[in-house]
Amino acid sequence: MDLRKLKTLIDLVSDSNIAELEITEADGKVRIVKSGPAPTVVAAAAPMAALAPVLAAAPVAAAAAVGPAPVAEPTGHVVKSPMVGTFYRASNPGAKPLADVGQAVKKGQALCIIEAMKIMNEIEADQDGTVTKVMVDNGQAVEYGQPLFIIE
């Protein structure tokens, strides 16, 4: 990953409400954590030697201090976010949620919408069951792999 691409990613994180971004490519891995007004690059793989001056100034310990406390793993099937974006329970403001606690859902049924780069992406159930918990608040920023729903 070249320095221009890294600068662009830092600017995107800085201008958005995303708190953390992790990118993995063939030539390495970069993790950007926003802690305060400016994001900080906190980790990168060795093949990205060109980024060494930028990474030398980044406090690696900040990642541990910023991360949330571990939460007990919920029972049931966890539907996770396939992308970074903004979570919406309904297709329009004020509309009925696509999936609610206690509702039976079928595989392929839309559970929520995640807005990413001004594109609305429907997130579908990957198995049949009943929604037992909604793990995210409406309008909240979500990260890749973050739990969204519990289906039993």
C-alpha positions in Angstrom: 0.0 0.0 0.0 1.5 3.3 -1.0 1.7 6.4 1.1 -1.0 8.3 -1.0 -3.5 5.5 -0.5 -2.8 5.5 3.3 -3.3 9.3 3.4 -6.6 8.9 1.6 -7.7 6.2 4.1 -6.7 8.4 7.0 -8.7 11.3 5.6 -11.7 9.1 5.0 -11.7 7.9 8.6 -11.1 11.4 9.9 -14.0 12.8 8.0 -16.5 10.0 8.9 -18.1 8.7 12.0 -16.1 5.5 11.8 -13.9 4.9 14.9 -11.7 2.2 13.4 -10.8 0.8 10.0 -8.6 -2.3 9.2 -7.5 -3.0 5.6 -5.7 -6.3 4.6 -4.1 -6.5 1.2 -1.6 -8.8 -0.4 1.3 -6.4 0.5 0.3 -6.0 4.1 -2.3 -4.9 6.7 -3.1 -1.4 8.1 -5.3 -0.5 11.0 -6.4 3.1 11.6 -8.0 4.0 14.9 -9.6 7.4 15.5 -8.8 8.5 19.0 -9.6 12.2 19.3 -9.6 14.7 16.4 -7.1 12.9 14.2 -6.8 9.1 13.3 -3.7 7.2 14.1 -2.2 4.3 12.2 -1.6 1.7 14.9 -0.3 -1.4 13.0 1.1 -2.6 9.7 2.7 -5.7 8.3 6.4 -5.8 7.6 6.2 -5.8 3.7 5.1 -2.2 3.9 8.5 -0.8 4.6 7.7 2.5 2.9 5.3 3.3 5.8 7.9 2.8 8.5 8.3 6.6 9.3 4.5 7.0 9.6 4.2 3.9 11.8 7.1 4.8 14.1 5.1 7.8 15.4 2.0 5.7 16.0 1.3 4.6 19.6 0.6 0.8 19.4 -0.6 0.8 23.1 -3.5 3.1 22.1 -5.3 0.2 20.4 -5.6 -1.7 23.7 -6.7 1.4 25.6 -9.4 2.4 23.1 -10.9 -1.1 22.6 -14.1 -2.0 24.3 -14.2 -4.4 27.3 -14.8 -8.0 26.3 -18.5 -9.0 26.2 -19.9 -12.4 27.0 -20.6 -14.4 23.8 -24.3 -14.6 23.2 -26.0 -18.0 22.6 -27.6 -18.7 19.3 -26.6 -17.9 15.7 -24.9 -14.5 15.3 -25.5 -12.5 12.2 -22.5 -10.3 11.7 -21.9 -7.2 9.6 -20.4 -8.0 6.3 -19.1 -4.4 5.9 -18.3 -1.1 7.6 -21.2 1.4 7.5 -24.2 2.8 9.3 -26.9 0.4 10.6 -30.6 1.0 10.0 -33.4 -1.2 11.2 -35.9 0.1 8.7 -35.9 1.0 5.0 -37.2 4.6 5.7 -37.1 6.8 8.9 -40.3 6.1 10.9 -41.0 2.8 9.0 -41.5 -0.5 10.7 -38.2 -2.4 11.4 -37.4 -5.1 8.9 -36.7 -7.5 11.8 -37.7 -7.2 15.5 -37.1 -9.3 18.6 -39.5 -12.3 18.7 -40.0 -12.2 14.9 -39.6 -15.4 12.9 -37.3 -15.0 9.9 -36.5 -17.1 6.9 -33.1 -17.5 5.2 -32.7 -14.7 2.7 -35.1 -12.4 4.4 -33.8 -8.8 4.9 -33.0 -8.0 8.6 -31.6 -4.5 8.3 -29.8 -2.1 6.0 -26.2 -0.9 6.2 -25.4 2.3 4.4 -21.8 2.3 3.1 -20.6 5.1 0.8 -24.1 6.3 0.2 -25.2 2.9 -1.0 -28.0 1.1 1.0 -27.2 -2.6 1.4 -29.8 -5.1 2.7 -28.4 -7.6 5.1 -30.2 -10.9 4.9 -30.7 -13.7 7.4 -28.4 -16.6 6.7 -30.6 -19.2 8.4 -34.2 -19.7 9.5 -35.1 -18.9 13.1 -36.4 -16.3 15.6 -34.7 -13.0 16.3 -33.8 -13.1 20.0 -31.7 -10.0 20.2 -30.8 -6.9 18.2 -27.2 -6.0 19.1 -27.0 -2.6 17.4 -28.9 0.7 17.8 -30.5 2.3 14.8 -28.2 4.8 13.2 -25.1 3.4 14.8 -21.8 2.9 12.9 -20.9 -0.7 12.6 -17.6 -2.4 11.7 -16.9 -5.5 9.6 -17.7 -8.7 11.6 -19.6 -6.8 14.4 -22.6 -8.8 15.7 -25.9 -7.4 14.5 -28.6 -10.0 15.5 -28.9 -13.2 17.4 -31.2 -15.8 15.7 -32.2 -19.0 17.5 
